[in-house]
Amino acid sequence: MAGTTNAKRFIEAYNKIDHSLRVQYNLKRGQTFSDCVRRCASLNSIVRKFEDTLIDYGRLRNAIIHRSDNYIIAEPHTVVVEHIEKIAELISTPPLAINSVCRKDVLTVQSDVNLKSVIKLMAESGYSNIPVYKDLSLIGLANGQKIMDVIGKELIKGSNIDTFIENTKIEDVIPKLVSSNYYSVADAKLTIEEALNMFYNNRKLLAILLTKTGNFMEPVLGIITVGDIIDLNNILENYE
């Protein structure tokens, strides 16, 4: 950036944000920058996080350039320039989730494994979300809390729990897990921003399973859980 003024750096970052938002969300050319930011705040977790700051930066841009010929009349502080450049980078090329907090040592089970084996695997591994496959096809996600809910209902009915977990296959439990949208499958190009937005838009979502193309016939490459949200936000906050 040697030889480039703070004002020019600020305007370049501002234009990068403006262009990225309009292209990504097909916004009308006549919409002001502030309108674009407010519209995208409900669609993009990064914009939502920096909404007020971006609107302030829109006003600052108008103060820096005060004429139609882009004549610069002010120079912003370096810390402001560096901040808008960071936001511009996050919006235009957000980091991939699979390269950050995504857990890649994924345990899976086959659908004919009994419930007792799944519970034991969860206890031994410390993982409460285990993808379930029927041959090569992903059919669901065994979640510890939801399995406990199923067992609780059996207790209420007076069932023998030892017999139940011994004789019940995990594939028989999957359809009983309340809410089919407690997990989602996405492709390996999922960004941190997109992951955060998925959790934001679906408050029942517990886990995102990443496969190469988001296909249920592919192996799971990584898992992001609701417990990773804080780490995902921290990555955005400290991204450079």
Backbone torsions as a table, in degrees:
resi	resn	phi	psi	omega
1	MET	NA	6.8	-178.4
2	ALA	-57.5	135.2	178.3
3	GLY	84.2	-7.0	179.3
4	THR	-97.0	128.4	-178.0
5	THR	-73.6	158.5	177.2
6	ASN	-58.9	-38.4	-179.4
7	ALA	-62.8	-44.5	-179.7
8	LYS	-66.4	-39.7	177.7
9	ARG	-63.2	-42.4	179.8
10	PHE	-62.5	-47.0	-178.1
11	ILE	-64.2	-39.3	178.5
12	GLU	-62.2	-43.3	179.1
13	ALA	-67.4	-41.7	177.8
14	TYR	-59.1	-47.8	-179.7
15	ASN	-64.0	-34.5	178.4
16	LYS	-63.9	-43.2	177.6
17	ILE	-65.2	-48.3	-178.6
18	ASP	-58.0	-47.4	-179.3
19	HIS	-65.6	-44.4	-177.6
20	SER	-61.1	-44.8	-179.0
21	LEU	-65.9	-42.0	-178.5
22	ARG	-66.7	-38.2	-180.0
23	VAL	-73.4	-46.6	-177.0
24	GLN	-62.9	-36.5	-173.2
25	TYR	-116.5	13.6	173.9
26	ASN	50.4	51.4	-177.8
27	LEU	-84.6	150.2	-177.8
28	LYS	-68.8	144.6	-178.5
29	ARG	-62.2	-31.9	-176.4
30	GLY	-74.6	-11.6	-179.8
31	GLN	-71.8	137.3	177.9
32	THR	-70.9	165.0	178.0
33	PHE	-59.9	-42.9	179.7
34	SER	-62.8	-40.4	177.6
35	ASP	-63.6	-40.1	178.4
36	CYS	-62.3	-43.9	-179.4
37	VAL	-62.7	-47.3	-179.7
38	ARG	-62.6	-39.2	178.9
39	ARG	-65.9	-42.0	-175.3
40	CYS	-79.2	-14.9	-179.8
41	ALA	-61.2	-27.9	178.9
42	SER	-87.6	-7.1	-175.3
43	LEU	-113.6	-22.3	-171.1
44	ASN	-132.6	121.2	-175.4
45	SER	-66.1	-30.6	179.1
46	ILE	-69.6	-45.2	177.3
47	VAL	-63.0	-41.4	178.9
48	ARG	-59.6	-40.8	-178.4
49	LYS	-66.4	-37.8	-175.2
50	PHE	-111.1	21.9	-173.7
51	GLU	-54.0	-55.3	-176.8
52	ASP	-63.4	-39.8	178.9
53	THR	-63.2	-43.0	-179.7
54	LEU	-64.2	-38.9	178.0
55	ILE	-65.4	-39.8	175.6
56	ASP	-62.6	-40.7	179.8
57	TYR	-67.1	-29.5	175.1
58	GLY	-64.4	-41.3	177.2
59	ARG	-67.0	-39.0	179.6
60	LEU	-64.3	-38.8	178.4
61	ARG	-59.2	-41.5	179.9
62	ASN	-68.1	-26.3	177.2
63	ALA	-78.2	-32.6	-179.9
64	ILE	-72.8	-42.1	178.5
65	ILE	-112.8	114.6	-171.8
66	HIS	-113.5	4.2	-179.6
67	ARG	-135.5	162.6	-177.7
68	SER	-68.2	-18.0	-179.6
69	ASP	-91.7	16.2	177.4
70	ASN	62.1	30.7	178.2
71	TYR	-71.6	124.8	-176.0
72	ILE	-86.8	127.8	-177.9
73	ILE	-118.6	0.8	-179.5
74	ALA	-153.1	156.8	178.4
75	GLU	-119.6	119.8	178.4
76	PRO	-74.9	159.7	177.1
77	HIS	-66.1	151.2	-179.2
78	THR	-58.9	-40.3	-178.5
79	VAL	-62.4	-34.6	177.7
80	VAL	-69.5	-42.3	179.4
81	VAL	-61.7	-46.2	-179.2
82	GLU	-63.7	-33.9	-179.7
83	HIS	-70.1	-45.6	-179.9
84	ILE	-68.2	-31.7	175.9
85	GLU	-65.1	-38.1	177.7
86	LYS	-64.2	-45.2	179.8
87	ILE	-63.5	-40.6	179.9
88	ALA	-61.7	-40.4	179.5
89	GLU	-67.1	-41.6	179.4
90	LEU	-63.4	-40.3	-177.9
91	ILE	-74.5	-40.6	-175.9
92	SER	-81.5	-37.0	179.8
93	THR	-139.2	70.3	-178.6
94	PRO	-64.7	146.7	-179.3
95	PRO	-66.3	150.5	179.4
96	LEU	-77.2	141.5	179.4
97	ALA	-65.6	-34.6	-175.3
98	ILE	-67.1	-19.2	179.7
99	ASN	-95.0	5.3	-176.1
100	SER	-123.2	-106.8	-172.9
101	VAL	-84.2	-6.8	-177.0
102	CYS	-57.8	126.8	177.8
103	ARG	-81.0	124.1	-174.3
104	LYS	-103.4	-14.7	178.1
105	ASP	-84.4	73.9	-170.6
106	VAL	-84.6	124.9	172.2
107	LEU	-92.4	139.6	176.6
108	THR	-131.7	161.5	174.9
109	VAL	-133.2	155.3	174.6
110	GLN	-85.1	154.6	-171.4
111	SER	-64.6	-21.8	-176.9
112	ASP	-90.7	3.6	177.1
113	VAL	-72.6	140.1	-178.1
114	ASN	-77.9	163.3	-174.8
115	LEU	-61.9	-35.0	179.9
116	LYS	-60.3	-42.8	-179.4
117	SER	-65.9	-38.0	179.4
118	VAL	-66.4	-44.4	179.6
119	ILE	-62.8	-41.6	178.8
120	LYS	-63.5	-41.7	179.2
121	LEU	-63.2	-40.3	177.9
122	MET	-62.8	-42.7	-178.9
123	ALA	-65.5	-41.0	-177.9
124	GLU	-72.1	-36.8	-174.8
125	SER	-89.8	-25.6	-174.6
126	GLY	82.4	3.9	179.9
127	TYR	-97.9	129.2	-178.0
128	SER	-102.0	2.6	177.3
129	ASN	-128.3	113.1	-176.9
130	ILE	-128.0	116.9	177.9
131	PRO	-61.7	142.6	-179.2
132	VAL	-114.3	126.2	-179.9
133	TYR	-114.2	144.2	168.5
134	LYS	-110.1	102.2	-169.0
135	ASP	61.0	-112.2	-178.1
136	LEU	-104.8	5.0	-175.1
137	SER	-106.5	128.7	176.9
138	LEU	-72.4	122.7	-178.7
139	ILE	-113.2	-8.3	179.3
140	GLY	169.5	-174.9	-179.5
141	LEU	-128.6	120.8	174.5
142	ALA	-79.0	115.2	-179.0
143	ASN	-114.0	130.1	-174.1
144	GLY	-55.9	-47.1	-178.2
145	GLN	-64.8	-40.6	-178.8
146	LYS	-70.7	-33.8	175.0
147	ILE	-64.9	-39.3	177.2
148	MET	-62.7	-36.1	177.2
149	ASP	-62.3	-41.8	178.6
150	VAL	-63.8	-44.9	179.4
151	ILE	-63.8	-39.1	178.1
152	GLY	-59.7	-39.9	178.9
153	LYS	-67.0	-34.9	176.2
154	GLU	-66.8	-37.8	176.5
155	LEU	-62.0	-42.4	179.2
156	ILE	-62.0	-35.9	179.2
157	LYS	-76.2	-10.5	-179.8
158	GLY	87.4	17.3	-179.1
159	SER	-70.9	154.4	172.2
160	ASN	-79.6	111.5	-172.2
161	ILE	-67.7	-37.3	178.0
162	ASP	-58.9	-45.3	179.3
163	THR	-65.7	-40.6	-178.0
164	PHE	-61.5	-49.8	-176.3
165	ILE	-73.9	-23.0	176.3
166	GLU	-75.0	-39.0	-170.9
167	ASN	-100.3	-3.7	-177.7
168	THR	-102.9	124.0	177.0
169	LYS	-79.4	150.8	180.0
170	ILE	-62.2	-29.9	178.8
171	GLU	-67.0	-22.5	177.5
172	ASP	-81.6	-20.6	-178.8
173	VAL	-87.4	-35.3	-176.3
174	ILE	-48.5	-48.7	-179.3
175	PRO	-65.5	-18.8	-178.5
176	LYS	-85.7	-12.4	-178.6
177	LEU	-68.7	119.9	-174.4
178	VAL	-60.5	133.8	177.5
179	SER	71.9	109.4	-179.0
180	SER	-77.3	-8.7	-177.8
181	ASN	-101.7	27.2	178.1
182	TYR	-82.1	-8.7	172.4
183	TYR	-140.5	161.0	179.7
184	SER	-142.4	156.4	178.1
185	VAL	-114.3	132.5	-180.0
186	ALA	-136.5	164.7	-179.9
187	ASP	-83.7	166.6	-172.9
188	ALA	-68.2	-9.2	178.7
189	LYS	-89.8	7.5	178.5
190	LEU	-58.1	129.4	179.5
191	THR	-89.8	164.3	176.3
192	ILE	-59.3	-40.6	179.2
193	GLU	-60.8	-44.7	-179.3
194	GLU	-66.3	-38.2	178.0
195	ALA	-62.4	-47.4	178.7
196	LEU	-60.8	-38.5	-179.8
197	ASN	-67.4	-34.8	177.7
198	MET	-63.8	-42.8	177.6
199	PHE	-67.7	-36.2	-179.0
200	TYR	-66.7	-40.2	-176.2
201	ASN	-82.9	-16.6	179.1
202	ASN	-132.2	94.1	-175.4
203	ARG	-69.4	-10.9	177.0
204	LYS	-91.3	-7.0	-177.2
205	LEU	-68.4	125.1	-180.0
206	LEU	-104.3	-28.0	-175.9
207	ALA	-156.3	148.7	173.2
208	ILE	-116.6	125.0	178.2
209	LEU	-99.9	127.5	-179.6
210	LEU	-101.5	126.4	171.3
211	THR	-121.1	173.5	-174.3
212	LYS	-55.5	-48.3	-177.6
213	THR	-122.1	9.0	-177.6
214	GLY	82.5	17.8	-177.8
215	ASN	-94.1	139.9	-179.5
216	PHE	-71.2	-10.3	-179.6
217	MET	-94.5	9.5	-178.1
218	GLU	-112.0	154.5	176.1
219	PRO	-66.0	149.1	176.9
220	VAL	-77.2	125.4	-179.1
221	LEU	-92.5	-22.1	-178.7
222	GLY	-170.8	162.3	179.9
223	ILE	-131.0	134.3	172.6
224	ILE	-117.8	128.3	-178.6
225	THR	-112.1	168.0	179.7
226	VAL	-60.5	-25.6	177.6
227	GLY	-69.3	-12.2	-179.4
228	ASP	-89.6	-4.0	-174.4
229	ILE	-58.1	-42.9	-179.7
230	ILE	-61.9	-43.9	179.5
231	ASP	-64.5	-38.6	178.4
232	LEU	-62.6	-43.2	178.0
233	ASN	-65.4	-38.1	178.8
234	ASN	-64.7	-36.3	178.4
235	ILE	-63.4	-42.8	178.0
236	LEU	-64.6	-39.0	-177.4
237	GLU	-66.2	-35.8	-174.5
238	ASN	-106.3	8.6	-176.4
239	TYR	-65.4	137.0	177.6
240	GLU	-131.4	NA	NA
